[in-house]
Amino acid sequence: MKSRISSTLVMLGLLTGLNSGLAQSAQAAEPVWKINPETSSMNFKLKNMGQPVDGKFGKLSGDVTYDGKNLAQATVNAKVDTASIDTKNEKRDDHLRTKDFFDAATFPVAEFKSSKIDVDKAGNFKIAGTLNLHGIAKPVTLAAGPLKETVDDAGKKHLLANATTEVERKDFSIGGLAAATISNEVAINLVIDLVKQ
């Protein structure tokens, strides 16, 4: 009886180890595409006292898991350094980094994680996910055009994605009295260069 129990336990241990190994292998085999920070950008537009203001965040990072075929099954995890804000006005940018706005010292990173991707027949797609900004998490949907695939001189594959969305800064408690003249709606445009690892 003891021998039979021992044999069963050994078999269960082997199966558990095998399943774990297969899961790790599948995870390791999942194609990963890294955001190239040098050729990617996150631009935004808003209004201050009725006048348009353009800006960008200069430091982006993150990765996408995508098999190159089934975009609906891809996952996105992207981050932006909030202190990298640039509106071509140093005094204004320094103010935007303070507690009046982004509080970059306390919340140095904004992060987006996808939860669902819907693709139409033309290759356009929408990425639904959660944006965690200024310590607040809210649902956000990005609208993107068809992916463009290229190969660089080193033979590495690239995917170029263009996406847009609009967020309301008050949803993330950015601003307050210091932002009385600034529009609540902020239009965002992303140009993302992904490099296959």
Backbone as a ProteinNet text record, in pm:
[ID]
protein_1_A
[PRIMARY]
MKSRISSTLVMLGLLTGLNSGLAQSAQAAEPVWKINPETSSMNFKLKNMGQPVDGKFGKLSGDVTYDGKNLAQATVNAKVDTASIDTKNEKRDDHLRTKDFFDAATFPVAEFKSSKIDVDKAGNFKIAGTLNLHGIAKPVTLAAGPLKETVDDAGKKHLLANATTEVERKDFSIGGLAAATISNEVAINLVIDLVKQ
[TERTIARY]
83	0	86.4	187	276.5	350.3	389.2	461.7	375.4	245.2	152.9	134.9	121	105.1	229.9	345.9	471.9	485	447.4	454.8	361.9	243.4	147	200.4	260.6	316.9	430.6	512.8	622.9	570	466.4	407.1	346	278.3	219.2	327.8	438	550.5	609.2	623.3	678.7	586.7	454.2	357.4	354.3	360.7	361.8	484.7	599	722.9	717.9	657.4	646.6	557.4	440.1	347.9	409.9	482.7	548.8	653.4	728.8	832.1	772.9	658.8	592.4	539.6	484.7	431.4	542.5	657.6	770.7	825.2	828.7	878.2	788	654.2	558.2	572.6	591.2	607.3	736.3	842.4	971	966.5	879.2	872.5	785.1	710.5	622.7	706.1	680.2	758.4	740	847.9	844.8	901.1	830.9	873.7	894.8	1013.5	1046.4	1024.8	975.7	963.4	1101.9	1129.4	1256.7	1239.7	1301.2	1279.5	1336.2	1433.5	1497.5	1410.7	1321.9	1239.8	1090.4	1055.9	915.2	885.6	760.5	724.5	581.7	557.1	422.6	398.1	318	288.7	148.7	128.2	-4.3	-37.8	-168.1	-216.4	-327	-322.7	-427.5	-437.3	-521	-533.2	-511.2	-441.7	-419.8	-466.1	-569	-629.6	-677.1	-725.6	-778.8	-675.2	-547.8	-440.5	-384.9	-356.3	-304.5	-164	-142.6	-10.8	25	140.6	188.7	301	307.7	415.1	439.3	535.6	566.6	632.2	636.4	714.2	827.4	949.4	1064.7	1114.7	1070.5	1123.7	1011.9	1009.1	911.1	982.7	914.3	968.7	851.5	883.1	779.7	795.7	700.4	708.3	569.2	567.6	444.9	470.3	380.7	389.7	295.2	350.3	272.5	337.9	258.8	313.9	328.1	291.1	303.9	184.4	85.3	-31.8	-163.4	-177.7	-303.8	-292.9	-320.9	-306.8	-402.6	-518.3	-617.3	-566.5	-467.1	-412	-286.6	-247.5	-127.6	-154.3	-48.6	-59.7	40	1.5	83.3	110.7	234.9	273.4	371.3	325.5	408.2	421.2	536.2	562.3	620.6	592.8	649.4	701.3	817	879.5	812.6	736.5	662.1	752.4	873.7	966.3	1022.2	998	1052.1	959.3	860.8	769	844.4	803.8	873.6	772.1	751.3	662.9	740.6	873.1	963	960.6	931.2	932.4	982.1	1108.7	1172.6	1102.3	1064.6	997.3	864.3	788.9	659.3	677.8	779.2	802.7	839.2	920.2	956	831.4	739.4	615.6	528.3	523.3	443	492.8	619.3	675.7	643.6	595.3	569.9	437.1	407.5	283.9	159.4	175.6	61	5.2	93.6	51.7	89.3	198.7	230.4	296.1	354.6	425.2	521	612.3	701.5	790.5	819.6	903.4	831.6	699.6	619.7	569.6	533.2	479.6	565.7	684.3	779.3	741	648.2	613.8	463	419.2	281.2	284.8	188.5	192.6	58.3	65.1	-54.5	-41.4	-146.9	-151	-279	-264.4	-381.3	-461.1	-592	-679.2	-751	-766.4	-835.5	-797.3	-784.9	-755.4	-856.9	-924.7	-1021.5	-965	-969.6	-911.5	-1020.4	-1024.9	-1122.6	-1057.7	-1136.5	-1088.3	-977.9	-973.5	-872.2	-741.2	-739.2	-617.2	-610.2	-713.6	-720.3	-757.5	-713.6	-744.4	-757.5	-829.6	-847.5	-790.8	-711.5	-649.4	-715.2	-791.6	-852.1	-758	-746.7	-657.4	-672.8	-577.3	-579	-456.5	-481.5	-373.3	-360.3	-241.4	-212.7	-125.7	-185.5	-119	-147.4	-43.1	-59.5	-124.3	-96.6	-149.3	-293.4	-351.4	-491.5	-500	-577.1	-593.1	-731	-732.4	-856.7	-852.1	-969.2	-971.8	-948.7	-869.6	-837.5	-837.5	-886.3	-883.3	-804	-707.5	-625.9	-679	-688.5	-727.5	-603.1	-577	-453.3	-480.1	-391.8	-400.9	-327.7	-329.9	-261.3	-112.2	-58.6	84	165.7	282.4	373.8	501.7	537.5	656.2	772.2	889.3	1011.3	1126.5	1236	1358.1	1472.1	1547.9	1656.6	1783.7	1888.8	2013.9	2080.1	2047.3	2105	2021.9	1911.9	1827.2	1720.1	1704.4	1602.6	1467.1	1362.7	1227.9	1170.3	1100.8	1035.8	887.7	807.3	666.4	641.6	583.2	553.4	403.8	368.4	228.5	200.2	89.5	42.8	-90.7	-102.1	-224	-263	-392.5	-442.5	-543.1	-558.1	-660.7	-682.3	-781.7	-804.6	-834.7	-770.7	-794.4	-834.5	-897.7	-934.4	-842.8	-767.7	-667.4	-730	-854.2	-919.2	-948.7	-963.8	-984.4	-866.2	-748.5	-625.6	-576.5	-665.1	-632.9	-506.4	-492	-377.6	-424.8	-368.2	-405.6	-460.1	-588.3	-644.5	-648.5	-632.2	-637.4	-528.7	-414.4	-302.9	-332.9	-438.6	-470.8	-604.6	-643.8	-775.1	-791.7	-682.7	-692.2	-663.3	-638.7	-598.9	-718.7	-731.5	-842	-835.3	-952.8	-958.8	-922.1	-960.1	-934.5	-791.2	-724.5	-587.7	-582.5	-548.8	-537.2	-395.7	-386.8	-256.3	-234.3	-114.5	-75	54	50.6	165.9	223	352.6	423.7	520.1	491.6	567.9	642.9	773.1	858.2	892.9	844.4	869.2	977	1068.4	1177.3	1164.6	1163.1	1150.9	1278.9	1261.2	1376.4	1417
-120.4	0	125.2	128.6	243.3	262.7	149.9	156.2	219.4	183.1	236.9	387.2	430.3	572.9	649.6	592.4	657.5	672.8	566.9	571.2	678.9	689.2	790.1	930.6	950.6	1082	1117.4	1019.6	1043	1082.4	1011.8	1042	1181.4	1218.2	1351.8	1458.7	1430.2	1523.9	1540.9	1432.3	1438	1515	1489.3	1558.8	1707.8	1741.7	1883	1953.1	1887.2	1944.2	1959.2	1857.6	1862.3	1977.3	1991.1	2099.5	2235.8	2247.2	2373.2	2407.5	2303	2323.7	2364.2	2299.8	2334.7	2476.9	2518.2	2654.4	2756.3	2727.6	2819	2826.4	2712.3	2710.2	2790.3	2775.5	2849.9	2999	3035.5	3176.2	3230.8	3151.8	3195.7	3209.4	3126.8	3127.9	3240.9	3308.7	3417.7	3532.2	3570	3676.9	3810.5	3877	4005	4114.3	4227	4344.4	4457.4	4517.4	4624.6	4761.2	4855.9	4992.8	5053.3	5107.2	5175.1	5320.8	5361.1	5496.9	5606.1	5570.9	5671.2	5710.6	5621.2	5648.6	5644.2	5649.1	5651.6	5785.6	5828.7	5957.2	5956	6039.6	6059.6	6209.5	6257	6399	6428.5	6550	6587.7	6731	6759.2	6893.3	6930.2	7054.7	7108.8	7258	7325.5	7470.5	7539.9	7651.5	7734.4	7875.8	7921.5	8051.7	8058.3	7943.5	7936.5	7918.5	7924.2	7909.8	7767.1	7710	7572.5	7560	7452.9	7421.1	7278.7	7262.9	7130.7	7088.2	6959.7	6909.5	6762.1	6706.8	6565.3	6512.5	6380.9	6312.4	6240.8	6265.1	6216.5	6077.7	6022.1	5892	5789.1	5699.2	5590.8	5456.8	5359.6	5222.9	5125.9	4998.2	4896.4	4786.8	4695.2	4583.1	4535	4461.6	4403.6	4256	4170.5	4029.7	4010.4	3961.5	3950.7	3847.4	3751.6	3644.7	3682.5	3806	3851.4	3817.3	3746.7	3703.5	3742.9	3705.7	3727	3848.9	3965.8	4090.8	4098.1	4036.7	4040.1	3971.7	3885.4	3813.9	3882.2	3994.3	4065.1	4135	4162.8	4239.6	4354.6	4464.7	4586.1	4632.1	4666.6	4725.2	4837.9	4962.2	5077.1	5173.6	5238.3	5333.4	5462.6	5572.8	5700.5	5771.3	5832.6	5908.6	6046	6074.8	6200.4	6323	6306.7	6419.5	6456.8	6372.4	6399.6	6489	6552.3	6641.1	6758.1	6795.6	6901.6	6980.9	7107.2	7196	7311.3	7294.4	7395.4	7525.9	7513.7	7628.2	7577.3	7600.9	7540.7	7577.7	7702.8	7746.5	7675.6	7665.2	7595.9	7447.4	7385.5	7242.7	7213.9	7300.9	7283.5	7291.8	7381.4	7393.6	7270	7215.6	7096.5	6974.2	6973.6	6860.7	6868.2	6982.5	7001.7	6940.2	6953.7	6899.3	6966.6	7083.5	7150.5	7069.6	6986.1	6910.4	6762.7	6719.9	6576.8	6522.9	6610	6566.2	6450.9	6481.4	6378.4	6314.3	6385.5	6328.7	6214.7	6228	6125.3	6018.9	6063.4	5971.3	5980.6	5921.6	5936.9	5863.9	5768.2	5686.6	5679.6	5696.6	5668	5536.9	5449.6	5316.3	5279.9	5220.7	5171	5020.6	4946.9	4802.2	4767.2	4692.5	4656.9	4545.4	4543.9	4436.7	4368.1	4439.9	4383.4	4459	4386.1	4447.7	4399.3	4493.5	4462	4507.3	4418.4	4446.6	4436.9	4535.5	4525.6	4464.4	4447.9	4380.7	4458.6	4589.7	4672.8	4677.1	4612.9	4611.9	4723.3	4809.8	4910.8	4840.3	4892.3	4825.1	4923.5	4879.2	4956.7	4879	4948.3	4885.3	4940.8	4858.4	4898.5	4857.3	4943.7	4911.1	5008.5	5003.7	5090.7	5181	5310.4	5407.8	5443.8	5421.8	5459.1	5584.1	5697.4	5827.2	5907.7	5964.1	6049.6	5972.6	5841.7	5757.2	5716.2	5743.7	5710.6	5622.2	5515.6	5422.7	5441.7	5463.4	5483.9	5408.1	5362	5295.2	5394.4	5353	5435.7	5345	5396.4	5320.6	5396.1	5327.9	5385.1	5336.6	5427.9	5391.1	5393.4	5283.1	5271.7	5225.8	5269.3	5226.9	5096.3	5041.8	4914.9	4922.5	4813	4805.5	4801.6	4864.5	4860	4788	4684.9	4606.4	4642.2	4662.7	4692.1	4610.4	4609.9	4543	4643.2	4659.9	4757.1	4697.5	4776.8	4733.8	4617.9	4603.7	4493.7	4367.1	4372.9	4255.1	4237.9	4337.3	4328.1	4375.2	4303.4	4339.1	4450.1	4543.5	4654	4656	4699.3	4726.8	4872.2	4948.3	5088.1	5102.6	5162.1	5180.6	5327.2	5376.9	5512.1	5501.2	5566.4	5556.3	5691.6	5710.3	5834.7	5805	5899.2	5891.4	6030.6	6043.3	6169.5	6138	6210	6190.6	6323.5	6314.4	6433.6	6442.8	6550.1	6563.4	6560.9	6610.4	6612.2	6471.8	6376.1	6236.9	6184.3	6244.8	6200.8	6303.7	6396.5	6500.6	6577.7	6608.9	6688.7	6831.9	6922.4	7061.6	7120.5	7151.1	7219.9	7369.7	7449.7	7595.1	7645.8	7576.4	7618.8	7597	7520.4	7487.6	7548.1	7655.1	7714.9	7757.6	7793.9	7841.8	7732.3	7609.7	7499.8	7409.6	7367.1	7280.4	7146.4	7089.8	6959.8	6847.9	6863	6759.8	6770.5	6657.3	6650.3	6544.2	6586.8	6492.2	6434.9	6304.2	6236.1	6160.6	6173.2	6101.2	6023.8	5894.8	5808.2	5754.6	5763	5697.6	5598.7	5470.9	5369	5278.7	5269.4	5180.8	5059.9	4943	4819.3	4736.6	4683.8	4603.1	4461.2	4363.1	4223.6	4177.8	4113.8	4066.9	3924.8
0	0	0	90.3	97.6	-33.8	-96.2	-223.4	-331.7	-332.5	-433.1	-413.3	-286.6	-256.8	-298.9	-267.9	-302.9	-453.7	-526.7	-672.7	-729.1	-669.3	-714.5	-691.3	-573.2	-541.4	-636.5	-670.5	-763.2	-900.3	-946.8	-1076.8	-1079.6	-969.1	-959.9	-963.9	-894.3	-893.8	-1032.3	-1104.5	-1240.2	-1333.9	-1322.4	-1407.5	-1377.6	-1248.6	-1209.1	-1265.1	-1252.7	-1306.1	-1456.3	-1524.6	-1669.6	-1713.4	-1647	-1681	-1656.4	-1545.7	-1514.6	-1619.2	-1659.8	-1761.3	-1894.1	-1932.5	-2057.5	-2054.3	-1939.4	-1926.9	-1937.7	-1874.3	-1881	-2022.2	-2091.5	-2228.5	-2320.1	-2299.6	-2381.9	-2357.8	-2228.9	-2195.3	-2255.1	-2247.5	-2300.6	-2451.6	-2516.2	-2661.8	-2715	-2625.9	-2667.9	-2726.2	-2851.3	-2914.4	-2841.7	-2813.7	-2744.6	-2834.7	-2838.7	-2913.5	-2814	-2816.1	-2723.6	-2788.4	-2709.5	-2758.5	-2772.4	-2890.1	-2913.5	-2869.9	-2757.4	-2705.4	-2795.5	-2877.6	-2962.7	-3081.4	-3123.5	-3242.1	-3212.5	-3084.8	-3043.8	-2977.1	-2984.6	-2925.4	-2874.8	-2774.5	-2720.5	-2717.4	-2809.9	-2820.8	-2769	-2719.9	-2672	-2711.7	-2713.8	-2744.8	-2647.1	-2601.1	-2516.2	-2541.6	-2465.5	-2481	-2347.7	-2352.3	-2234.8	-2269.1	-2197.6	-2226.1	-2371.3	-2419.9	-2554.6	-2663.3	-2627.3	-2724.3	-2722.1	-2839.8	-2843.7	-2786.7	-2713.3	-2657.6	-2697.7	-2760.4	-2798.6	-2704.7	-2677.8	-2594	-2620.2	-2550.6	-2565.7	-2439	-2428.4	-2325.4	-2398.3	-2355.3	-2430.6	-2395.7	-2282.4	-2240.6	-2230.3	-2328.8	-2331.5	-2322.6	-2264.9	-2259.3	-2252.7	-2264.8	-2254.7	-2357.2	-2357.3	-2450.2	-2490.3	-2600.4	-2653.9	-2682.8	-2640.1	-2678.9	-2796.8	-2906.9	-3030.8	-3121.2	-3170.1	-3252.2	-3399.1	-3433	-3570.6	-3657.2	-3600.6	-3677.6	-3610.3	-3484	-3413.6	-3322.2	-3378	-3303.7	-3185.1	-3197.8	-3090	-2963.2	-2976.4	-2861.6	-2805.3	-2864	-2818.3	-2684.5	-2611.7	-2487.7	-2491.8	-2430.2	-2431.8	-2289.4	-2263.6	-2135	-2164.9	-2148.9	-2185	-2067.4	-2059.3	-1951.4	-2007.8	-1937	-1975.8	-1851.1	-1865.1	-1757	-1751.9	-1645.2	-1639.8	-1633.3	-1581.6	-1574.6	-1711.3	-1811.1	-1945.6	-2027.3	-1962.6	-2033.3	-2094.6	-2215.4	-2289.2	-2371.1	-2334.2	-2409.5	-2472.3	-2476.8	-2533.3	-2454.6	-2326.3	-2235.6	-2100.9	-2072.1	-1954.7	-1824	-1809.6	-1686.8	-1670.2	-1779	-1774.7	-1745.4	-1808.4	-1786.9	-1641.8	-1582.4	-1441.1	-1353.2	-1388.2	-1311.1	-1328.7	-1450.2	-1476.8	-1400.2	-1363.3	-1288.2	-1138.8	-1092.1	-949.6	-905.6	-776.3	-720.1	-776.4	-837.7	-899.1	-1016.1	-1076.3	-1194.2	-1180.1	-1242.7	-1247.5	-1120.4	-1040	-919.5	-953.7	-1046	-1099.7	-993.9	-886.7	-780.4	-709.1	-693	-625.2	-721.9	-842.3	-944.1	-1070.7	-1066.7	-1177.9	-1306	-1295.8	-1413	-1432.2	-1556.3	-1594.6	-1673.1	-1647.9	-1709.7	-1772.3	-1890.4	-1958.4	-1977.8	-1939.2	-1959.8	-2034.4	-2142	-2222.2	-2156.3	-2187.1	-2139.3	-2255.4	-2368.3	-2483.5	-2609.1	-2719.9	-2849.1	-2951.4	-3014.3	-3119.9	-3253.7	-3352.7	-3484.4	-3590.4	-3683.5	-3792.3	-3917	-4021.5	-4141.7	-4213.7	-4193.9	-4259.7	-4182	-4065.7	-3985.3	-3882	-3879.6	-3774.2	-3643.4	-3532.6	-3407.5	-3291.3	-3189	-3067	-2949.7	-2869.6	-2753.4	-2627.9	-2559.3	-2432.3	-2320.2	-2220.4	-2110.5	-1996.4	-1905.4	-1787.8	-1787.8	-1770.8	-1758.2	-1612	-1557.8	-1419.6	-1423	-1386.5	-1395.3	-1270.1	-1212.8	-1094.7	-979.6	-974.5	-867.7	-885.1	-1002.7	-1029.3	-1152.7	-1145	-1257	-1320.2	-1451.6	-1525	-1656.7	-1706.2	-1836.8	-1950.2	-2047.8	-2164.7	-2287.4	-2399.3	-2523.8	-2629.1	-2690.6	-2797.2	-2931.6	-3027.7	-3164	-3251	-3321.1	-3398.5	-3541.9	-3631.4	-3770.3	-3791.4	-3911.6	-3939	-3906.1	-3854.6	-3824.8	-3953.4	-3950.2	-4063.9	-4023	-4098.4	-4064.6	-4155.7	-4095.5	-4170.9	-4112.4	-4184	-4137.2	-4147	-4039.2	-4041.9	-4102.6	-4108.5	-4171.4	-4098.5	-3970.7	-3891.9	-3902.9	-3979.5	-3997.8	-3892.1	-3804.3	-3699.8	-3752.8	-3711.5	-3753.2	-3665.1	-3730.7	-3660.3	-3694.1	-3598.8	-3621.5	-3583.4	-3674.9	-3648.7	-3624.8	-3511.7	-3476.1	-3448.1	-3501.1	-3472.6	-3399.5	-3285.1	-3205.3	-3148	-3126.4	-3068.9	-2959.1	-2869.4	-2766.9	-2709.8	-2624.9	-2554.5	-2409.5	-2319.2	-2176.2	-2113.3	-2000	-1924.5	-1803.3	-1796.7	-1690.4	-1551.1	-1538.7	-1407.9	-1358.1	-1449.1	-1408.4	-1329.5	-1354.2	-1287.2	-1185.5	-1149.7	-1050.6	-1085.8	-1212.8	-1257.9	-1281.3	-1207.2	-1223.5	-1095.2	-1093.4	-978.4	-1006.1	-902	-918.5	-1012.3	-1012.7	-1098.6	-1246.4	-1274.4	-1413.7	-1456.7	-1390.8	-1418	-1563.1	-1630.1	-1769.1	-1871.7	-1823.3	-1912.1	-1941.9	-2066.6	-2105.6	-2033.5	-2006.5	-1940.7	-2037.1	-2163.4	-2263.9	-2316	-2322.2	-2373.9	-2483.9	-2604.6	-2717.1	-2719	-2735.1	-2732.8	-2863	-2915.2	-3036.1	-3008.3	-3036.7	-3011.6	-3142.2	-3155.3	-3265.1	-3198.7	-3215.6	-3143.7	-3241.8	-3220.9	-3298.8	-3211.9	-3251.9	-3178.2	-3247	-3169.1	-3223.8	-3170.6	-3259.9	-3218.3	-3151.3	-3036.3	-2957.2	-2996.3
[MASK]
+++++++++++++++++++++++++++++++++++++++++++++++++++++++++++++++++++++++++++++++++++++++++++++++++++++++++++++++++++++++++++++++++++++++++++++++++++++++++++++++++++++++++++++++++++++++++++++++++++++

